[in-house]
Amino acid sequence: MSNIQFDEPGMEYARPDLGQGPTGLVALVIKYGLAKNEKQAQIVLVVIGLIAVVVMFFAWPSSNSTPVDTGGATNQDDLLNI
């Protein structure tokens, strides 16, 4: 029973060729034309990451900011009447 073979015409399937070309964010950067090859795309992604870190550094609220004076209000109705 283990010697079964199917030789029907048109039933030939090739294995997909895995590992060709970049994938993920690298492929997206190349697709949008920000880079021409995989190495350039990786550099672009690193620069985007560094820019994001710098923006977050400036956008993050500092711990020495002055708190808002609520005048002793503790619930939402009191806060609306300040």
Phi and psi restraints in degrees (range 20) as a CNS / XPLOR table:
assign (resid 1 and name C) (resid 2 and name N)
       (resid 2 and name CA) (resid 2 and name C) 1.0 -83.9 20.0 2
assign (resid 2 and name N) (resid 2 and name CA)
       (resid 2 and name C) (resid 3 and name N) 1.0 -1.1 20.0 2
assign (resid 2 and name C) (resid 3 and name N)
       (resid 3 and name CA) (resid 3 and name C) 1.0 -100.4 20.0 2
assign (resid 3 and name N) (resid 3 and name CA)
       (resid 3 and name C) (resid 4 and name N) 1.0 32.5 20.0 2
assign (resid 3 and name C) (resid 4 and name N)
       (resid 4 and name CA) (resid 4 and name C) 1.0 -80.8 20.0 2
assign (resid 4 and name N) (resid 4 and name CA)
       (resid 4 and name C) (resid 5 and name N) 1.0 131.0 20.0 2
assign (resid 4 and name C) (resid 5 and name N)
       (resid 5 and name CA) (resid 5 and name C) 1.0 -133.7 20.0 2
assign (resid 5 and name N) (resid 5 and name CA)
       (resid 5 and name C) (resid 6 and name N) 1.0 141.5 20.0 2
assign (resid 5 and name C) (resid 6 and name N)
       (resid 6 and name CA) (resid 6 and name C) 1.0 -115.5 20.0 2
assign (resid 6 and name N) (resid 6 and name CA)
       (resid 6 and name C) (resid 7 and name N) 1.0 119.0 20.0 2
assign (resid 6 and name C) (resid 7 and name N)
       (resid 7 and name CA) (resid 7 and name C) 1.0 -119.2 20.0 2
assign (resid 7 and name N) (resid 7 and name CA)
       (resid 7 and name C) (resid 8 and name N) 1.0 51.9 20.0 2
assign (resid 7 and name C) (resid 8 and name N)
       (resid 8 and name CA) (resid 8 and name C) 1.0 -87.4 20.0 2
assign (resid 8 and name N) (resid 8 and name CA)
       (resid 8 and name C) (resid 9 and name N) 1.0 138.9 20.0 2
assign (resid 8 and name C) (resid 9 and name N)
       (resid 9 and name CA) (resid 9 and name C) 1.0 -68.1 20.0 2
assign (resid 9 and name N) (resid 9 and name CA)
       (resid 9 and name C) (resid 10 and name N) 1.0 144.4 20.0 2
assign (resid 9 and name C) (resid 10 and name N)
       (resid 10 and name CA) (resid 10 and name C) 1.0 81.5 20.0 2
assign (resid 10 and name N) (resid 10 and name CA)
       (resid 10 and name C) (resid 11 and name N) 1.0 3.1 20.0 2
assign (resid 10 and name C) (resid 11 and name N)
       (resid 11 and name CA) (resid 11 and name C) 1.0 -106.1 20.0 2
assign (resid 11 and name N) (resid 11 and name CA)
       (resid 11 and name C) (resid 12 and name N) 1.0 28.8 20.0 2
assign (resid 11 and name C) (resid 12 and name N)
       (resid 12 and name CA) (resid 12 and name C) 1.0 -96.1 20.0 2
assign (resid 12 and name N) (resid 12 and name CA)
       (resid 12 and name C) (resid 13 and name N) 1.0 124.3 20.0 2
assign (resid 12 and name C) (resid 13 and name N)
       (resid 13 and name CA) (resid 13 and name C) 1.0 -119.9 20.0 2
assign (resid 13 and name N) (resid 13 and name CA)
       (resid 13 and name C) (resid 14 and name N) 1.0 134.0 20.0 2
assign (resid 13 and name C) (resid 14 and name N)
       (resid 14 and name CA) (resid 14 and name C) 1.0 -96.7 20.0 2
assign (resid 14 and name N) (resid 14 and name CA)
       (resid 14 and name C) (resid 15 and name N) 1.0 148.0 20.0 2
assign (resid 14 and name C) (resid 15 and name N)
       (resid 15 and name CA) (resid 15 and name C) 1.0 -70.3 20.0 2
assign (resid 15 and name N) (resid 15 and name CA)
       (resid 15 and name C) (resid 16 and name N) 1.0 139.5 20.0 2
assign (resid 15 and name C) (resid 16 and name N)
       (resid 16 and name CA) (resid 16 and name C) 1.0 -65.3 20.0 2
assign (resid 16 and name N) (resid 16 and name CA)
       (resid 16 and name C) (resid 17 and name N) 1.0 141.3 20.0 2
assign (resid 16 and name C) (resid 17 and name N)
       (resid 17 and name CA) (resid 17 and name C) 1.0 -83.9 20.0 2
assign (resid 17 and name N) (resid 17 and name CA)
       (resid 17 and name C) (resid 18 and name N) 1.0 101.7 20.0 2
assign (resid 17 and name C) (resid 18 and name N)
       (resid 18 and name CA) (resid 18 and name C) 1.0 -86.2 20.0 2
assign (resid 18 and name N) (resid 18 and name CA)
       (resid 18 and name C) (resid 19 and name N) 1.0 151.6 20.0 2
assign (resid 18 and name C) (resid 19 and name N)
       (resid 19 and name CA) (resid 19 and name C) 1.0 88.7 20.0 2
assign (resid 19 and name N) (resid 19 and name CA)
       (resid 19 and name C) (resid 20 and name N) 1.0 10.9 20.0 2
assign (resid 19 and name C) (resid 20 and name N)
       (resid 20 and name CA) (resid 20 and name C) 1.0 -92.9 20.0 2
assign (resid 20 and name N) (resid 20 and name CA)
       (resid 20 and name C) (resid 21 and name N) 1.0 125.3 20.0 2
assign (resid 20 and name C) (resid 21 and name N)
       (resid 21 and name CA) (resid 21 and name C) 1.0 75.4 20.0 2
assign (resid 21 and name N) (resid 21 and name CA)
       (resid 21 and name C) (resid 22 and name N) 1.0 167.0 20.0 2
assign (resid 21 and name C) (resid 22 and name N)
       (resid 22 and name CA) (resid 22 and name C) 1.0 -74.9 20.0 2
assign (resid 22 and name N) (resid 22 and name CA)
       (resid 22 and name C) (resid 23 and name N) 1.0 158.1 20.0 2
assign (resid 22 and name C) (resid 23 and name N)
       (resid 23 and name CA) (resid 23 and name C) 1.0 -131.1 20.0 2
assign (resid 23 and name N) (resid 23 and name CA)
       (resid 23 and name C) (resid 24 and name N) 1.0 169.2 20.0 2
assign (resid 23 and name C) (resid 24 and name N)
       (resid 24 and name CA) (resid 24 and name C) 1.0 69.9 20.0 2
assign (resid 24 and name N) (resid 24 and name CA)
       (resid 24 and name C) (resid 25 and name N) 1.0 -139.5 20.0 2
assign (resid 24 and name C) (resid 25 and name N)
       (resid 25 and name CA) (resid 25 and name C) 1.0 -66.2 20.0 2
assign (resid 25 and name N) (resid 25 and name CA)
       (resid 25 and name C) (resid 26 and name N) 1.0 -32.2 20.0 2
assign (resid 25 and name C) (resid 26 and name N)
       (resid 26 and name CA) (resid 26 and name C) 1.0 -62.6 20.0 2
assign (resid 26 and name N) (resid 26 and name CA)
       (resid 26 and name C) (resid 27 and name N) 1.0 -44.8 20.0 2
assign (resid 26 and name C) (resid 27 and name N)
       (resid 27 and name CA) (resid 27 and name C) 1.0 -64.3 20.0 2
assign (resid 27 and name N) (resid 27 and name CA)
       (resid 27 and name C) (resid 28 and name N) 1.0 -36.6 20.0 2
assign (resid 27 and name C) (resid 28 and name N)
       (resid 28 and name CA) (resid 28 and name C) 1.0 -65.8 20.0 2
assign (resid 28 and name N) (resid 28 and name CA)
       (resid 28 and name C) (resid 29 and name N) 1.0 -41.1 20.0 2
assign (resid 28 and name C) (resid 29 and name N)
       (resid 29 and name CA) (resid 29 and name C) 1.0 -64.2 20.0 2
assign (resid 29 and name N) (resid 29 and name CA)
       (resid 29 and name C) (resid 30 and name N) 1.0 -41.5 20.0 2
assign (resid 29 and name C) (resid 30 and name N)
       (resid 30 and name CA) (resid 30 and name C) 1.0 -67.8 20.0 2
assign (resid 30 and name N) (resid 30 and name CA)
       (resid 30 and name C) (resid 31 and name N) 1.0 -40.2 20.0 2
assign (resid 30 and name C) (resid 31 and name N)
       (resid 31 and name CA) (resid 31 and name C) 1.0 -60.8 20.0 2
assign (resid 31 and name N) (resid 31 and name CA)
       (resid 31 and name C) (resid 32 and name N) 1.0 -40.9 20.0 2
assign (resid 31 and name C) (resid 32 and name N)
       (resid 32 and name CA) (resid 32 and name C) 1.0 -78.7 20.0 2
assign (resid 32 and name N) (resid 32 and name CA)
       (resid 32 and name C) (resid 33 and name N) 1.0 -3.5 20.0 2
assign (resid 32 and name C) (resid 33 and name N)
       (resid 33 and name CA) (resid 33 and name C) 1.0 82.6 20.0 2
assign (resid 33 and name N) (resid 33 and name CA)
       (resid 33 and name C) (resid 34 and name N) 1.0 16.6 20.0 2
assign (resid 33 and name C) (resid 34 and name N)
       (resid 34 and name CA) (resid 34 and name C) 1.0 -79.5 20.0 2
assign (resid 34 and name N) (resid 34 and name CA)
       (resid 34 and name C) (resid 35 and name N) 1.0 -16.6 20.0 2
assign (resid 34 and name C) (resid 35 and name N)
       (resid 35 and name CA) (resid 35 and name C) 1.0 -149.9 20.0 2
assign (resid 35 and name N) (resid 35 and name CA)
       (resid 35 and name C) (resid 36 and name N) 1.0 157.2 20.0 2
assign (resid 35 and name C) (resid 36 and name N)
       (resid 36 and name CA) (resid 36 and name C) 1.0 -99.5 20.0 2
assign (resid 36 and name N) (resid 36 and name CA)
       (resid 36 and name C) (resid 37 and name N) 1.0 -24.4 20.0 2
assign (resid 36 and name C) (resid 37 and name N)
       (resid 37 and name CA) (resid 37 and name C) 1.0 -141.5 20.0 2
assign (resid 37 and name N) (resid 37 and name CA)
       (resid 37 and name C) (resid 38 and name N) 1.0 179.4 20.0 2
assign (resid 37 and name C) (resid 38 and name N)
       (resid 38 and name CA) (resid 38 and name C) 1.0 -65.7 20.0 2
assign (resid 38 and name N) (resid 38 and name CA)
       (resid 38 and name C) (resid 39 and name N) 1.0 -39.1 20.0 2
assign (resid 38 and name C) (resid 39 and name N)
       (resid 39 and name CA) (resid 39 and name C) 1.0 -65.3 20.0 2
assign (resid 39 and name N) (resid 39 and name CA)
       (resid 39 and name C) (resid 40 and name N) 1.0 -43.9 20.0 2
assign (resid 39 and name C) (resid 40 and name N)
       (resid 40 and name CA) (resid 40 and name C) 1.0 -64.0 20.0 2
assign (resid 40 and name N) (resid 40 and name CA)
       (resid 40 and name C) (resid 41 and name N) 1.0 -38.4 20.0 2
assign (resid 40 and name C) (resid 41 and name N)
       (resid 41 and name CA) (resid 41 and name C) 1.0 -63.8 20.0 2
assign (resid 41 and name N) (resid 41 and name CA)
       (resid 41 and name C) (resid 42 and name N) 1.0 -38.0 20.0 2
assign (resid 41 and name C) (resid 42 and name N)
       (resid 42 and name CA) (resid 42 and name C) 1.0 -66.4 20.0 2
assign (resid 42 and name N) (resid 42 and name CA)
       (resid 42 and name C) (resid 43 and name N) 1.0 -39.4 20.0 2
assign (resid 42 and name C) (resid 43 and name N)
       (resid 43 and name CA) (resid 43 and name C) 1.0 -63.9 20.0 2
assign (resid 43 and name N) (resid 43 and name CA)
       (resid 43 and name C) (resid 44 and name N) 1.0 -43.0 20.0 2
assign (resid 43 and name C) (resid 44 and name N)
       (resid 44 and name CA) (resid 44 and name C) 1.0 -60.0 20.0 2
assign (resid 44 and name N) (resid 44 and name CA)
       (resid 44 and name C) (resid 45 and name N) 1.0 -43.8 20.0 2
assign (resid 44 and name C) (resid 45 and name N)
       (resid 45 and name CA) (resid 45 and name C) 1.0 -65.4 20.0 2
assign (resid 45 and name N) (resid 45 and name CA)
       (resid 45 and name C) (resid 46 and name N) 1.0 -37.2 20.0 2
assign (resid 45 and name C) (resid 46 and name N)
       (resid 46 and name CA) (resid 46 and name C) 1.0 -65.3 20.0 2
assign (resid 46 and name N) (resid 46 and name CA)
       (resid 46 and name C) (resid 47 and name N) 1.0 -42.6 20.0 2
assign (resid 46 and name C) (resid 47 and name N)
       (resid 47 and name CA) (resid 47 and name C) 1.0 -63.8 20.0 2
assign (resid 47 and name N) (resid 47 and name CA)
       (resid 47 and name C) (resid 48 and name N) 1.0 -42.6 20.0 2
assign (resid 47 and name C) (resid 48 and name N)
       (resid 48 and name CA) (resid 48 and name C) 1.0 -61.6 20.0 2
assign (resid 48 and name N) (resid 48 and name CA)
       (resid 48 and name C) (resid 49 and name N) 1.0 -40.8 20.0 2
assign (resid 48 and name C) (resid 49 and name N)
       (resid 49 and name CA) (resid 49 and name C) 1.0 -63.5 20.0 2
assign (resid 49 and name N) (resid 49 and name CA)
       (resid 49 and name C) (resid 50 and name N) 1.0 -42.3 20.0 2
assign (resid 49 and name C) (resid 50 and name N)
       (resid 50 and name CA) (resid 50 and name C) 1.0 -65.5 20.0 2
assign (resid 50 and name N) (resid 50 and name CA)
       (resid 50 and name C) (resid 51 and name N) 1.0 -39.7 20.0 2
assign (resid 50 and name C) (resid 51 and name N)
       (resid 51 and name CA) (resid 51 and name C) 1.0 -63.1 20.0 2
assign (resid 51 and name N) (resid 51 and name CA)
       (resid 51 and name C) (resid 52 and name N) 1.0 -40.8 20.0 2
assign (resid 51 and name C) (resid 52 and name N)
       (resid 52 and name CA) (resid 52 and name C) 1.0 -62.8 20.0 2
assign (resid 52 and name N) (resid 52 and name CA)
       (resid 52 and name C) (resid 53 and name N) 1.0 -39.7 20.0 2
assign (resid 52 and name C) (resid 53 and name N)
       (resid 53 and name CA) (resid 53 and name C) 1.0 -66.0 20.0 2
assign (resid 53 and name N) (resid 53 and name CA)
       (resid 53 and name C) (resid 54 and name N) 1.0 -42.7 20.0 2
assign (resid 53 and name C) (resid 54 and name N)
       (resid 54 and name CA) (resid 54 and name C) 1.0 -64.4 20.0 2
assign (resid 54 and name N) (resid 54 and name CA)
       (resid 54 and name C) (resid 55 and name N) 1.0 -43.3 20.0 2
assign (resid 54 and name C) (resid 55 and name N)
       (resid 55 and name CA) (resid 55 and name C) 1.0 -62.5 20.0 2
assign (resid 55 and name N) (resid 55 and name CA)
       (resid 55 and name C) (resid 56 and name N) 1.0 -42.9 20.0 2
assign (resid 55 and name C) (resid 56 and name N)
       (resid 56 and name CA) (resid 56 and name C) 1.0 -65.4 20.0 2
assign (resid 56 and name N) (resid 56 and name CA)
       (resid 56 and name C) (resid 57 and name N) 1.0 -33.6 20.0 2
assign (resid 56 and name C) (resid 57 and name N)
       (resid 57 and name CA) (resid 57 and name C) 1.0 -61.8 20.0 2
assign (resid 57 and name N) (resid 57 and name CA)
       (resid 57 and name C) (resid 58 and name N) 1.0 -41.9 20.0 2
assign (resid 57 and name C) (resid 58 and name N)
       (resid 58 and name CA) (resid 58 and name C) 1.0 -81.1 20.0 2
assign (resid 58 and name N) (resid 58 and name CA)
       (resid 58 and name C) (resid 59 and name N) 1.0 -27.1 20.0 2
assign (resid 58 and name C) (resid 59 and name N)
       (resid 59 and name CA) (resid 59 and name C) 1.0 -84.0 20.0 2
assign (resid 59 and name N) (resid 59 and name CA)
       (resid 59 and name C) (resid 60 and name N) 1.0 -22.1 20.0 2
assign (resid 59 and name C) (resid 60 and name N)
       (resid 60 and name CA) (resid 60 and name C) 1.0 -68.3 20.0 2
assign (resid 60 and name N) (resid 60 and name CA)
       (resid 60 and name C) (resid 61 and name N) 1.0 131.3 20.0 2
assign (resid 60 and name C) (resid 61 and name N)
       (resid 61 and name CA) (resid 61 and name C) 1.0 -65.7 20.0 2
assign (resid 61 and name N) (resid 61 and name CA)
       (resid 61 and name C) (resid 62 and name N) 1.0 139.6 20.0 2
assign (resid 61 and name C) (resid 62 and name N)
       (resid 62 and name CA) (resid 62 and name C) 1.0 -79.9 20.0 2
assign (resid 62 and name N) (resid 62 and name CA)
       (resid 62 and name C) (resid 63 and name N) 1.0 156.0 20.0 2
assign (resid 62 and name C) (resid 63 and name N)
       (resid 63 and name CA) (resid 63 and name C) 1.0 -80.9 20.0 2
assign (resid 63 and name N) (resid 63 and name CA)
       (resid 63 and name C) (resid 64 and name N) 1.0 -11.4 20.0 2
assign (resid 63 and name C) (resid 64 and name N)
       (resid 64 and name CA) (resid 64 and name C) 1.0 -99.4 20.0 2
assign (resid 64 and name N) (resid 64 and name CA)
       (resid 64 and name C) (resid 65 and name N) 1.0 18.7 20.0 2
assign (resid 64 and name C) (resid 65 and name N)
       (resid 65 and name CA) (resid 65 and name C) 1.0 -73.5 20.0 2
assign (resid 65 and name N) (resid 65 and name CA)
       (resid 65 and name C) (resid 66 and name N) 1.0 152.0 20.0 2
assign (resid 65 and name C) (resid 66 and name N)
       (resid 66 and name CA) (resid 66 and name C) 1.0 -78.3 20.0 2
assign (resid 66 and name N) (resid 66 and name CA)
       (resid 66 and name C) (resid 67 and name N) 1.0 127.7 20.0 2
assign (resid 66 and name C) (resid 67 and name N)
       (resid 67 and name CA) (resid 67 and name C) 1.0 -70.1 20.0 2
assign (resid 67 and name N) (resid 67 and name CA)
       (resid 67 and name C) (resid 68 and name N) 1.0 153.6 20.0 2
assign (resid 67 and name C) (resid 68 and name N)
       (resid 68 and name CA) (resid 68 and name C) 1.0 -75.8 20.0 2
assign (resid 68 and name N) (resid 68 and name CA)
       (resid 68 and name C) (resid 69 and name N) 1.0 133.4 20.0 2
assign (resid 68 and name C) (resid 69 and name N)
       (resid 69 and name CA) (resid 69 and name C) 1.0 -81.0 20.0 2
assign (resid 69 and name N) (resid 69 and name CA)
       (resid 69 and name C) (resid 70 and name N) 1.0 114.9 20.0 2
assign (resid 69 and name C) (resid 70 and name N)
       (resid 70 and name CA) (resid 70 and name C) 1.0 -93.2 20.0 2
assign (resid 70 and name N) (resid 70 and name CA)
       (resid 70 and name C) (resid 71 and name N) 1.0 -1.2 20.0 2
assign (resid 70 and name C) (resid 71 and name N)
       (resid 71 and name CA) (resid 71 and name C) 1.0 64.7 20.0 2
assign (resid 71 and name N) (resid 71 and name CA)
       (resid 71 and name C) (resid 72 and name N) 1.0 26.8 20.0 2
assign (resid 71 and name C) (resid 72 and name N)
       (resid 72 and name CA) (resid 72 and name C) 1.0 85.4 20.0 2
assign (resid 72 and name N) (resid 72 and name CA)
       (resid 72 and name C) (resid 73 and name N) 1.0 4.9 20.0 2
assign (resid 72 and name C) (resid 73 and name N)
       (resid 73 and name CA) (resid 73 and name C) 1.0 -70.7 20.0 2
assign (resid 73 and name N) (resid 73 and name CA)
       (resid 73 and name C) (resid 74 and name N) 1.0 137.7 20.0 2
assign (resid 73 and name C) (resid 74 and name N)
       (resid 74 and name CA) (resid 74 and name C) 1.0 -119.4 20.0 2
assign (resid 74 and name N) (resid 74 and name CA)
       (resid 74 and name C) (resid 75 and name N) 1.0 -18.0 20.0 2
assign (resid 74 and name C) (resid 75 and name N)
       (resid 75 and name CA) (resid 75 and name C) 1.0 -123.0 20.0 2
assign (resid 75 and name N) (resid 75 and name CA)
       (resid 75 and name C) (resid 76 and name N) 1.0 174.9 20.0 2
assign (resid 75 and name C) (resid 76 and name N)
       (resid 76 and name CA) (resid 76 and name C) 1.0 -65.7 20.0 2
assign (resid 76 and name N) (resid 76 and name CA)
       (resid 76 and name C) (resid 77 and name N) 1.0 -37.8 20.0 2
assign (resid 76 and name C) (resid 77 and name N)
       (resid 77 and name CA) (resid 77 and name C) 1.0 -64.4 20.0 2
assign (resid 77 and name N) (resid 77 and name CA)
       (resid 77 and name C) (resid 78 and name N) 1.0 -40.8 20.0 2
assign (resid 77 and name C) (resid 78 and name N)
       (resid 78 and name CA) (resid 78 and name C) 1.0 -67.2 20.0 2
assign (resid 78 and name N) (resid 78 and name CA)
       (resid 78 and name C) (resid 79 and name N) 1.0 -36.6 20.0 2
assign (resid 78 and name C) (resid 79 and name N)
       (resid 79 and name CA) (resid 79 and name C) 1.0 -67.6 20.0 2
assign (resid 79 and name N) (resid 79 and name CA)
       (resid 79 and name C) (resid 80 and name N) 1.0 -33.9 20.0 2
assign (resid 79 and name C) (resid 80 and name N)
       (resid 80 and name CA) (resid 80 and name C) 1.0 -70.0 20.0 2
assign (resid 80 and name N) (resid 80 and name CA)
       (resid 80 and name C) (resid 81 and name N) 1.0 -22.4 20.0 2
assign (resid 80 and name C) (resid 81 and name N)
       (resid 81 and name CA) (resid 81 and name C) 1.0 -96.2 20.0 2
assign (resid 81 and name N) (resid 81 and name CA)
       (resid 81 and name C) (resid 82 and name N) 1.0 10.2 20.0 2
